Amino acid sequence: MIPNSNLRRALGRLLLLSSILALPLRAEEVNGSWTMDQPRDAGPILHTVIELHQHGENVEGSVMPNIAAELPIREARVDDEDIVFRVDWGWRFRVHLDGLNLHVAVSYDQGKSEQEYTARPSIPADTQLPAQVAPPALRDLPSNGLALTPPMGWNSWNHFAEGVDDTVVRETADAMVSTGMAAAGYAYINIDDTWELDRGPDGRIRSNRKFPDMKALAAYVHAKGLKIGIYSSPGPVTCGGYAGSYGHEEDDAKTYAEWGIDYLKYDWCSAGRLYTNDQLRRVYQRMGEALARSGRPIVFSLCEYGMVDVWTWGPKVGGNLWRTSGDISDSWKSMENIGFKQGALAPYAGPGHWNDPDMLEVGNGGMTPTEYRTHFSLWCMLAAPLIAGNDLRTMSDDTREILTNREVIAVDQDPLGREATRVYARELVEVWVKPLKAGGCAVAVFNRGRMDAVAAFPWSEVGRRETPASVRDLWRHADLTPSATGFSARVPSHGVILLAVR
């Protein structure tokens, strides 16, 4: 129920809007709140609230899909009677008033065709939130004993987004086996957002028509010798505006266990509109407690974008991995900005609890094979979860060879569980070192520059007091003759040399 004060405020804004709209149309009249209904092939209608506040040529505001998140408008400009702007998540808008309504044309960075909608005057989005459910009292949860090495698998979002369905998941499980991915260590087939429909009378979550039988799908994946994961949010809705776990954590944990789910990615999204950051740990603890009581071992992946120093408390809420950054995209710039900033977090990684710089983009087409080898090498040096995000059914030989390089994967999966640290950076050449359980270390030499570069260093700079007994190039699968003076090699632009030094 809307509080009387909020109702009066909303009605006042609508009356003011109506009086303004009686004047001749001008771009500066576009002020207020509108709701745009976007039907979808599966799942609930997406109700997107657009709030605009304009002063002459200056336009501010936000877009809120199903109250999932408040996305500030960016790069707004006035174009005759239209206002043009973009928001994060790859949406671009062109809007203008049409009587009391807002005409909205939406396009997407992913290449979808422009779509047109009518948005009707509405109350502000902040009055549409449910009452807050108080999070539990803070306590430390015991370890669930899972993910003793970084999880390896696949996630649907980076390539398929809302296009994932039962068929895609089954075919991906088939491909994980047939391509050698499973033999190389990949185990999890993870369904990201857009699988949800609504809740039944018993409060249990139901999947939409894209996933007619989750239990049968899990059984199919298990029959391949693999495991299956799913996605939700601690808020009322997910990032995509589908049903979240808010107020139904116990219901959902039991449902996942009954379906045979092995992994949960839990994405903050709309929870941030109900809770403050200092409550974030307690909110994640609630699901951690529910999973512990579910009767099934389920890996718990915290997707909260590195807020509130999650690496310091992630294990205490039952977390096995936690995001340390915003979302990755398939570009050198995005991968570089995320991956090379992880070094300070090395002390917080270890068996059962891992820093997660987001999923792999290898094979999605936005980088060169050289850049993808760098991406994969860096994630392995960081002891990061290796969650592929490409289409396994159609990947190229180059992509398959990168993702299934067992010598490189062994660096990531080393049972010591130590994360690499940067030992030096000279201009745009960086050297990172990762200790290995069997002795010695992995040494990664990265060239972040646009030109080939020569990297040279004595063994003492990577922690060796004497000439190593052996040095192996893990991408060339070749043993090198160690030099008493150290290591020297030409590294291609945006490339890497990855060594096992013993």
N, C-alpha and C positions, 0 to 999 in steps of 0.2 A: 504494500500500500504506500502511496506517495504521501509524505508528510504534508500537512496543510501549508506550511511555509513554502515548501518546494512547489506545491501546486499553484499557490498564488504567484510565486516568482515566474513559473513557466507560463501561466495565463497572461501575466503582465507582459512578458516578452512577446507572446503571440499577438496581443492587442497592439503593442508598439509596432511589431512587424506589419500588421495589417494596415495601420495608419500610414506607415512609411510607403507601403506598396501602392497606396492610392495616388502617389505622386508619379510623374513620368519616370520611366525606367532609366536608371543610370547605374553604372557599374558599382558606385559607392553604396548603393542600396543593399548590397548582398551582405547582410548581417543577420545572424540568428542560428538556429539549430534545425536540421532537417534529417529525416530518416529515409534511407534508400534501401528497398527490399530487393535482394538479389537471389532469385531461385537457383537451386543447384541440382545437378543430376542425381545426387544422393545426399542424404542427411538433411538437416533443417535449413530453412531459408536464412540467408545471411542478412541480418539487419544492421546496416552501417549508418552510424550517426555522423553527420558532417556539421561541424561548428565553424563558422566564419565570423571574423571581426575585422572590419575594414575601415581605414581612415585615409581617404584619398587613394593614393597609389600604394599605400602600405596595407598588406593583408596578412593577418595572423589567423590561427585556428588549428583544428585537429580533425582527424578522421579516426573513428572508433568502430572497428568491425565487431559486431556482437559483444560489445563491451570487453573484448579480449585484451585490447591494449589501446592506449592513447598515442596515436602517431602524429606528431607535429607536422604541419604542412611546410614544405620547403620550396625555395625558388619560385615563390608566388609572384605573378605579374598580372596587370590588368591589360586585356586585349579587347578594346572596344567594350562591348557589353559582357564579355566573358572574363572569368578569372581562371588562370591556368596555374597549376601547381602540381607537385609530386609529393608522395610520402614514402617512407621506408616500406620494404617488402615488395618494391617494384611496381607500385601503382602510380599512374599519371592521370590527372583529372583536368577536365575543361567544364566549367559550370557557368550557368547564367539563370536569372530568374525568369519564370514563365507564370505570371500571375502570382499566386501564393506559393507555388511549388518551385523547386529547383530542378532545372534540367541538367543532368550529369552525363558526361561522356567519359568512360574509363578505358584506359589502355594499360597494357602490362609489359614490363621489360622482357618477360619470357617469350614474347612474340605473338601472343594471342591477339586476335582482331579486336578493334575498339567495340565496346558495348555501351548502349545508351539506356538510361534509367530516369524515372521521375522520383525525386525525393520530396516528401511532404513535410510540412512544419511539424516539429516534435518538441517534447521537453528535452532539456539537456541530458546528455548521457549519464552524468554523475547522479541523477535522480533515479536511474533505472537499476542501480546495483542492489543486490539482496543484502539483508542484514548480515553483519559479520559473525561467523562462528568462531568463538574464542579458541585460539590454538592451545595445545596442552602445555602443562608445566614443563620447563626445561629439564631434561635428564639425558644421560649418556646411554646409548643403546649398545649392546655387545655386537661384535663383528658377526656377520652371517657366514663367514668362512668361504665366500665365493670370490671369483676373479683374482686368483693368486698370481696370474700374469694378466697383462692388459687384454681385455676382451677383443676378439677378432670376429668380424662378421660383415653384414651389409645392412644399409638402411635405405628406405624407399624415397626419402624426401628430395635429396639433391637432384635426382634425375626425373622422378615421376611426379613429385608433389601430390596434388589431389588426384592424379591419374592412376594411383595405385589401386589394385583390386585383387580379388582372390586368384585370378588367372596369372597376373604378374607375379604374385608371391610364389605360387606353385612352380611357375616356369623358372623363376630365379633360384629356387631351391634345387631344381633339376640342374641348372647351369652351374651352380656352386660346386656340385659334384663332378659334372662332366668336364669342366674347364681345369680341374685340379686345384681349385680354390680350397675346397674342404680338406684335401690331402695336405695342403700347405698350412692348415691350421684355422681357417675361417669356419666359424660354427654358427653364428647367430643370423637369422633372417628376421629383421626388425621392421615392423609396420609402423610408419610415422602417422601423422595427423590425417584426418578425414575419413576414418573408418567408422565413426560413431553415428548413431541415429538419435536415440532418446533413452529415457528410463521407463521401465514397465511399472505396473502398479506396486510391485514389491521393492521398487527402488533400484533394481538391477539394471546396469547399462546394457543396451542392445546395439548390435552392429547394424549398419545400413545395408542396402541391397547389394553393394559392391562386395560384401563379405557375408554371404548367406548363412555360413556355419563356421564360426571361429574354432569350435572344438574339433571339427573334422579337418580344418586347415592345419591346426597344430599337429594333429595326428599324422597328416601327410608329411609335414616338415620333419617330425621326429622319425618317421619311417626312413627318411633319407640319412639318418645319423646326425641330423642337425638340431638346432634349438631355435625357438621363435620368441620374438619380442614384440611389445606393443607400446603405445604412447598415450599419455594423458596429461592433465594439468591440475595443480592444486586449487585452481580458480573455478568459477562457475562454467567457463567455456575455455576451449583450447585457443591457440593462436589463430587457427582457421575458423573459429566461431562454432565449433562443435562441442558437445557436452563434455565438461570436465568432471573431475572427481570431488568437487567442493561439497562437503557435507555427506559424502558417500564413500569415504576412503575404505571403510571396512567392507562395504558391499563390493567395491571394485576389486580389492585385493582377493576376496573370496572368489569372485567371478573369474579373475585371471587364473587363479589356481585351478579352478574347475575346468577351464578351457585347456590348461596345460601350458600356460605362458611361462617363459624362463627369464624374461628381461623386461624391465619397465623404464622407459624414458619419460621423465616427469618435468614438464616445461612450465616455467613460472607464469608467463603471460598474464591472464586476467586476475590472477591472485595479487598482482602488484597494484590493482585498483581498490583492493579491500584491506590489504595489510601494509604496514610500514616495513622498511628494510630490517629494523631491529627485531621483527617478528618472523623473519624469513626462516631462520633455523628451526623454530618451533613448528612452523607450517610443514616443512619437509619431514620433521620428526614424526608427525602424525601418520604420514603414509609409511614411513619406515617401521613404525609400530604395527601398522595393519599388515604389511608384508610379512613381518616376523610371525604374526598370528595366523597367516593364511594356510599354513600346512604344506607349502611348497617352496623350495629354494628359488628365489627370483632376484637376479642381479638388479641393483637399484642405481639408475643413472640420473644424477641431478642436473637438470638443464636450467641453470639460473644465471648464466652468462658471467660468472666470476664475481658476482656481487657479494659484498660483506665478507670478503676474504674466505670464501667457502672452503678453501683447502685447509683451513685451520679447524673446521668443525664438521666437514663432510662425513668422515668415518663415524662421528658420534651420533648421527641420525640414521645409521645403517647404510650410508652411501658407499658404493664401490667405485664410482667415478663421478667427476663433477666438471662441468664446463668452466673454462678459465677465460673465455672470451665471448665476443659477439659472434654472430653467424658467419661462417666462411662462405665465400663465393668462388666460382671457378675462374680465378685470375691470379697471375703472379703477385700483383699488389696485395690482394686480400690474404693469400697464403703467407707471403713474406711478413706482412704487418702482424699477423697472429703468431706464426711459428717462431720467429726470431725474438719474440718478447717473453718467451716462456722460461728462460734460464733461471730466474730468481726463485721459481717455484719448485726446483728440484728436491729440496728437503722434505716436501710433503707427499712425494710419490713413494709407493712401495707395495708389496704384495697385498692385494685386497682393496687397495685404495689408490686411484690414479687420477692425475691431472688430465683433463680432456680438452684439447684445443679445437674440437669439433671434427666432423666427419671428413673423410678423404674425398677429394675431387678428381682423383686420378681417372682418366678416361672419359671425362665429360666434354672435352674438346676446347676448353678455354686456355690451355697451356700447351707447350711443346713437350715431347717426350723427355727432353733434357730437364725441363722445369718440373715435370711430374716425378722424375727420379729424385730430384732435390726435395720435393714435397714429401715423398714417401720416406726418404732417408732421414729427414728432419723429424718426422713423426716417430720413426723407429728409435732415433737417438733420444727422443723425449719420453720414451716408454709410454707412449700415448696409445689409447685404444685404436685399433686399426679397423675402422668401420667404413667399408667401401660404399661409394655413393653413385656408382655408374650403372649402366645397363649390362649386367653380366651376360645376358643372352647374346649380345652382338658385339662384345668388346674385341678390339683389334689384338693382334699378336703382341704389339708393343705394350699395350695396357696389361694384358695377361702376364707377360714376362716381368713387368714391374711389380704387380700385385702378388705374384707367386715366387719371387726371389727368396728362396728359403734361407740363404746366408744372411740376407738383410733382415728378414723377419726374425731370425734368431737373435739379432741385436735387440729388437723390441721385446721379445719374449724371454730374454735372459732371466733365469729364476732369482738372481740377486735383486732385481726390481729397482735398480738405481736409475735415475734420470740424468741425462748429460748436462754438463755445464759448459759455458763458453770460456775457453782459456785465454783467447785473445782475438782481437779484431784489428786488422791492419788495412786501412782504407776500406775496401769493400770485400776483403777476404776474411773469413772467420773460421776458426778451428774450435770444434766442440769435442769433448771427451766424455765417454760413458764407461764406468768400470764394469767388468764382467765377472761372473761368479767363478769361472774356471781359471781366473787370473788374466792379467793383461787388461786391455781396454779396446773399445771401439773408438776410432778417431774419424771425425767427419770434417772435410775441408770444403767449405762453401764459397762460391764466388757470386756475390749479390750484384756485381757490376754488369754493365752492358757490353763490356769487352772481355775477351779472354785475359786471364791473369796468371802469373807465376806465383805459386805459394811455396815458401821455403821456411823450415824451422828446424832447430836441433831437437833431438828426442827429449831433452830436459824440459822443453816447453810443454810437452804433453805428459809430464810426470814420470818419464823413464830416466833412470840414473845411468843406464848403459845402453849399448846398442841392442835392440830387440833380437830375440832368437828367430822370430818369424814375423813377416808382414804380409797380409793378404788383401788384395783388392776385391771387395765383395761384389762389385758390379761387373767387373771383368772376369770374376772367378779365376783369378790368377795369383800365384805366389810371387812376391817381389823379393829381390835381394836387398836386405837391409844395409844401408850405408852408415858407416860410423859417424859421419858428419851430420846425419839427420835426414829429413825427407824434403824432396823438391819435385814439383810437377806443375805442368800447365793445367789450369782448371778452366773449362769453357764458361762463357757467360751464362749466368743463372744455373750453373752446373755444380756437381758435387763429386768428390772422390771419397769413398767410404772404405776405411781400412779396419782390419782386425789386427791388433798389435799385441804380440805375446812374448 
